[in-house]
Amino acid sequence: MKKLIIDPYEIKFLAGLFMAFLILFLLIISVISFTLARSRAPREAFLGVLTYLVFAVIVMSILAFCLKKIREGPKKATLLAKQTIFERNRLIFPMELEFEYGRMELLSSPERMGSKKEFKVIERKKTSIFEFPDEDFKLVATYEKGFASFPAVKILTKAYERTVLLFMTNKGEVTVKKLIPSSILRSNMDVEIRGEEKELVRRLYKLPNQREKVEIFLSAPESPKTSVKIADSSAEEFRYSMVPNERIVIFSHYGSLSMENLLRTLNSSKIILGHGEFLVMFKLSKPKRGELASYKFKVELKEGEGWGV
């Protein structure tokens, strides 16, 4: 199993902004004080600077306190991640934790500031050992828009309160097999798409005088406007894994959960993974970018050899 921790970029940005203002403030005060001392300014001028200094210190103290409170949640998530031990397909927590088990859903769009999120509770538990849930998930996202649904745990115990664990299984089977003739793609090539275990495989059979480049995209019904380019006709064969190579557990504070932070944590700007129904689309390359054909396929969560290992 792989352990990932969401480190919210918003807090990093605010901390950097606070430090920049603090340095600028100290620099301004130093310059003003030096100028007044050098010009032998009257006492009233120094009192004015002192009043401004006291006011600025109060404001900076309030900002520092707010920043500290904002960082408390992510620190709890990081602490739990460091103290949780992975043993085969189990998570061993540092103590007996009370939590809710359910599904976490996120929806993001250009019209919406941030990600809409909802945690749907299935049951409530209290234990120190939790078995990794090999259940379906789906993640279709870019920085601007997308959809995500994960099996998840939301901690209720005060020491790690509002810490959320998201689970991404490495189990799954792509079920599709289709030969797309050149007449449909309006080009001199035939394309075969098929599923091989967890991978979507595309095989290209080029005919002579093929010039037009065809690009291949994936999307999902939950976020049809979000499409991810996975290949084009420059390569004869392409493989795309629809699930991770290993189980993944993502630790995050509830307030830090967003599509942008998820993508940064997974080190990707665009991603499409998971189970359920997907759409593979064939489009002409820019500037035309007209859709030639699209086909549905499924990724199913099936038990097989090595299940649960």
C-alpha positions as CSV (number, residue, x, y, z in Angstrom):
1,M,0.0,0.0,0.0
2,K,1.1,3.6,-0.7
3,K,0.5,6.4,1.7
4,L,-0.1,10.0,0.4
5,I,-0.8,13.1,2.4
6,I,-2.6,16.2,1.1
7,D,-0.5,19.3,1.8
8,P,-2.9,22.1,1.0
9,Y,-1.3,24.7,-1.3
10,E,-3.6,27.4,0.0
11,I,-2.0,27.3,3.4
12,K,1.5,27.4,1.9
13,F,0.4,30.4,-0.1
14,L,-1.0,32.2,2.9
15,A,2.1,31.4,5.0
16,G,4.3,32.8,2.2
17,L,2.2,35.9,1.9
18,F,2.3,36.5,5.7
19,M,6.1,36.2,5.8
20,A,6.4,38.6,2.8
21,F,4.2,41.2,4.6
22,L,6.1,40.7,7.8
23,I,9.5,41.3,6.1
24,L,8.1,44.3,4.2
25,F,6.6,45.8,7.5
26,L,9.9,45.4,9.4
27,L,11.8,47.0,6.4
28,I,9.4,50.0,6.3
29,I,9.6,50.5,10.1
30,S,13.4,50.3,10.0
31,V,13.7,52.8,7.1
32,I,11.3,55.3,8.8
33,S,13.0,55.0,12.2
34,F,16.4,55.5,10.6
35,T,15.2,58.5,8.6
36,L,13.6,60.1,11.7
37,A,16.7,59.5,13.9
38,R,19.0,60.9,11.2
39,S,16.9,64.1,10.7
40,R,16.5,64.6,14.4
41,A,12.7,64.6,14.1
42,P,10.6,65.8,17.0
43,R,9.2,63.5,19.7
44,E,5.7,63.6,18.2
45,A,6.9,62.0,15.0
46,F,8.4,59.0,16.9
47,L,5.1,58.7,18.9
48,G,3.2,58.5,15.6
49,V,5.5,55.8,14.3
50,L,5.1,54.0,17.7
51,T,1.3,54.1,17.4
52,Y,1.4,52.7,13.8
53,L,3.8,50.0,15.1
54,V,1.5,48.9,17.9
55,F,-1.5,48.8,15.5
56,A,0.5,46.8,12.9
57,V,1.7,44.3,15.6
58,I,-1.9,43.7,16.7
59,V,-3.0,43.1,13.1
60,M,0.0,40.8,12.4
61,S,-0.7,38.9,15.7
62,I,-4.3,38.3,14.7
63,L,-3.2,37.1,11.2
64,A,-0.6,34.8,12.8
65,F,-3.2,33.3,15.2
66,C,-5.7,32.7,12.3
67,L,-2.9,31.0,10.2
68,K,-2.1,28.8,13.2
69,K,-5.7,27.7,13.6
70,I,-6.0,27.0,9.9
71,R,-2.9,24.8,10.0
72,E,-4.2,22.7,12.9
73,G,-6.4,20.5,10.8
74,P,-3.8,19.5,8.2
75,K,-1.3,18.8,11.1
76,K,-3.7,16.3,12.6
77,A,-4.0,14.5,9.2
78,T,-0.2,14.5,8.8
79,L,0.3,13.1,12.3
80,L,-2.2,10.3,11.8
81,A,-0.6,9.4,8.5
82,K,2.8,9.2,10.2
83,Q,1.5,7.1,13.1
84,T,-0.6,4.7,11.0
85,I,1.1,1.4,10.1
86,F,0.3,-0.6,7.0
87,E,0.3,-4.4,7.4
88,R,-0.6,-6.4,4.3
89,N,-4.2,-5.2,3.6
90,R,-4.8,-3.6,7.0
91,L,-4.3,-0.2,8.5
92,I,-3.2,-0.2,12.2
93,F,-4.0,3.1,13.9
94,P,-2.0,4.5,16.8
95,M,-5.0,4.1,19.1
96,E,-8.7,3.0,19.0
97,L,-10.4,5.5,16.8
98,E,-14.1,6.4,16.4
99,F,-15.0,7.2,12.8
100,E,-17.6,7.2,10.1
101,Y,-17.2,4.9,7.1
102,G,-18.9,6.0,3.8
103,R,-18.3,7.6,0.5
104,M,-16.7,11.0,-0.2
105,E,-17.8,12.8,-3.4
106,L,-16.3,15.9,-4.9
107,L,-17.6,17.9,-7.9
108,S,-15.7,20.8,-9.4
109,S,-16.5,23.2,-12.3
110,P,-15.2,26.5,-13.7
111,E,-18.4,28.2,-12.6
112,R,-17.9,27.1,-9.0
113,M,-15.3,28.5,-6.5
114,G,-13.6,25.4,-5.0
115,S,-15.0,21.9,-5.0
116,K,-18.4,20.9,-3.8
117,K,-17.9,17.9,-1.4
118,E,-20.3,15.6,0.4
119,F,-19.6,12.7,2.8
120,K,-22.3,10.0,2.7
121,V,-22.2,8.0,5.9
122,I,-22.8,4.2,5.7
123,E,-21.9,3.1,9.2
124,R,-20.1,4.2,12.4
125,K,-17.2,2.2,13.8
126,K,-14.7,2.2,16.6
127,T,-11.5,0.2,16.2
128,S,-7.7,0.4,16.0
129,I,-7.4,-2.0,13.0
130,F,-9.2,-1.3,9.7
131,E,-9.1,-3.5,6.6
132,F,-8.5,-1.7,3.3
133,P,-11.8,-1.6,1.5
134,D,-11.4,-3.0,-2.0
135,E,-14.4,-1.1,-3.3
136,D,-15.0,0.9,-6.5
137,F,-13.9,4.5,-6.9
138,K,-13.8,7.0,-9.7
139,L,-11.6,10.1,-10.3
140,V,-12.0,12.2,-13.5
141,A,-10.4,15.5,-13.1
142,T,-8.4,18.5,-14.4
143,Y,-7.5,21.6,-12.3
144,E,-10.7,23.4,-13.6
145,K,-13.3,20.7,-13.4
146,G,-14.0,17.0,-12.5
147,F,-15.7,14.4,-10.4
148,A,-14.4,12.1,-7.7
149,S,-16.0,9.4,-5.6
150,F,-14.0,7.3,-3.0
151,P,-14.7,4.9,-0.2
152,A,-13.7,7.0,2.8
153,V,-13.2,7.2,6.5
154,K,-13.9,10.4,8.5
155,I,-12.3,10.4,12.0
156,L,-14.4,11.6,14.9
157,T,-11.9,11.1,17.7
158,K,-10.7,14.5,18.9
159,A,-7.0,14.0,18.5
160,Y,-7.4,13.5,14.7
161,E,-10.9,15.0,14.3
162,R,-12.1,15.7,10.7
163,T,-9.2,13.8,9.2
164,V,-10.4,12.0,6.1
165,L,-8.9,8.8,4.6
166,L,-9.6,8.2,0.9
167,F,-9.0,4.7,-0.6
168,M,-8.0,3.8,-4.2
169,T,-7.9,0.0,-4.8
170,N,-5.6,-1.5,-7.5
171,K,-8.3,-4.1,-8.4
172,G,-10.3,-3.8,-11.6
173,E,-10.8,-5.3,-15.0
174,V,-11.5,-3.3,-18.3
175,T,-14.3,-5.0,-20.3
176,V,-14.2,-3.8,-23.9
177,K,-13.3,-5.2,-27.3
178,K,-14.0,-3.3,-30.4
179,L,-12.6,-2.9,-33.9
180,I,-13.2,0.6,-35.4
181,P,-12.9,0.6,-39.2
182,S,-11.3,3.4,-41.2
183,S,-14.6,4.4,-42.7
184,I,-15.9,5.6,-39.2
185,L,-12.7,7.4,-38.4
186,R,-12.6,9.0,-41.9
187,S,-8.9,8.1,-42.1
188,N,-6.6,5.5,-43.5
189,M,-6.4,3.4,-40.4
190,D,-8.3,0.8,-38.4
191,V,-8.2,1.0,-34.6
192,E,-8.7,-1.9,-32.1
193,I,-9.5,-1.1,-28.5
194,R,-9.7,-3.9,-25.9
195,G,-9.3,-4.5,-22.2
196,E,-6.4,-6.5,-20.8
197,E,-7.0,-6.9,-17.1
198,K,-6.7,-3.4,-15.6
199,E,-5.4,-1.8,-18.9
200,L,-7.2,-0.2,-21.8
201,V,-5.2,-1.2,-24.9
202,R,-5.4,0.5,-28.2
203,R,-3.8,-1.0,-31.3
204,L,-3.5,1.0,-34.5
205,Y,-3.4,-0.6,-38.0
206,K,-2.2,2.1,-40.4
207,L,-2.9,2.0,-44.1
208,P,-0.8,3.8,-46.7
209,N,-1.0,7.6,-47.1
210,Q,-2.3,8.2,-43.5
211,R,-1.6,11.9,-42.7
212,E,-4.4,13.1,-40.4
213,K,-3.6,12.7,-36.8
214,V,-6.4,11.3,-34.6
215,E,-6.4,11.9,-30.8
216,I,-7.9,9.7,-28.2
217,F,-9.7,11.0,-25.1
218,L,-11.4,9.5,-22.1
219,S,-14.3,10.9,-20.1
220,A,-17.1,9.8,-17.8
221,P,-20.9,10.4,-17.5
222,E,-20.5,12.1,-14.1
223,S,-18.5,14.9,-15.7
224,P,-19.0,14.7,-19.5
225,K,-17.2,18.0,-20.1
226,T,-14.0,16.7,-18.5
227,S,-11.9,14.8,-21.0
228,V,-8.3,13.6,-20.7
229,K,-6.2,12.9,-23.7
230,I,-4.4,9.5,-23.4
231,A,-2.9,8.9,-26.8
232,D,-2.8,9.9,-30.5
233,S,-2.3,8.1,-33.8
234,S,1.5,8.6,-33.8
235,A,2.0,5.4,-31.8
236,E,0.9,2.0,-33.0
237,E,0.0,0.7,-29.6
238,F,-0.8,2.4,-26.4
239,R,-1.7,1.1,-22.9
240,Y,-3.5,3.0,-20.2
241,S,-4.1,1.6,-16.7
242,M,-7.5,2.4,-15.3
243,V,-6.5,1.7,-11.7
244,P,-3.3,2.4,-9.8
245,N,-0.5,-0.2,-9.7
246,E,-0.9,-0.5,-5.9
247,R,-3.4,0.4,-3.3
248,I,-3.4,4.0,-2.2
249,V,-4.5,5.7,1.0
250,I,-4.8,9.5,0.9
251,F,-4.8,11.3,4.3
252,S,-6.3,14.8,4.4
253,H,-8.1,17.2,6.6
254,Y,-11.7,17.6,5.5
255,G,-11.3,21.3,4.8
256,S,-8.3,20.7,2.6
257,L,-10.1,18.3,0.2
258,S,-10.4,19.8,-3.2
259,M,-9.8,18.6,-6.8
260,E,-6.7,20.8,-7.1
261,N,-5.1,19.4,-4.0
262,L,-5.9,15.9,-5.0
263,L,-4.2,16.3,-8.4
264,R,-1.2,18.0,-6.8
265,T,-0.9,15.1,-4.3
266,L,-1.1,12.5,-7.2
267,N,1.4,14.6,-9.1
268,S,-0.8,15.0,-12.1
269,S,-2.6,17.9,-14.0
270,K,-5.2,15.6,-15.6
271,I,-6.3,12.2,-14.5
272,I,-8.9,9.6,-15.1
273,L,-9.0,6.4,-13.0
274,G,-11.5,4.1,-11.4
275,H,-14.5,1.8,-12.0
276,G,-17.9,2.1,-13.7
277,E,-18.8,3.4,-17.1
278,F,-16.4,5.5,-19.2
279,L,-16.3,6.9,-22.7
280,V,-13.4,6.6,-25.2
281,M,-13.6,9.3,-27.9
282,F,-11.7,9.7,-31.1
283,K,-11.1,13.3,-32.4
284,L,-9.2,15.0,-35.1
285,S,-6.2,16.9,-33.9
286,K,-6.2,20.7,-33.6
287,P,-7.4,23.0,-35.1
288,K,-10.3,20.9,-36.4
289,R,-10.8,18.8,-33.2
290,G,-14.1,17.3,-34.5
291,E,-15.4,14.1,-32.8
292,L,-15.2,11.1,-35.1
293,A,-16.6,8.4,-32.9
294,S,-17.2,7.5,-29.2
295,Y,-17.7,4.2,-27.4
296,K,-18.7,3.2,-23.9
297,F,-16.7,0.7,-21.9
298,K,-16.7,-0.4,-18.2
299,V,-14.1,-1.1,-15.6
300,E,-15.5,-3.8,-13.2
301,L,-14.4,-4.7,-9.7
302,K,-14.0,-8.5,-10.0
303,E,-12.5,-11.0,-7.6
304,G,-9.7,-13.0,-9.0
305,E,-6.3,-14.5,-8.2
306,G,-4.4,-12.6,-5.5
307,W,-7.5,-10.8,-4.4
308,G,-7.0,-9.1,-1.0
309,V,-3.3,-9.7,-1.0
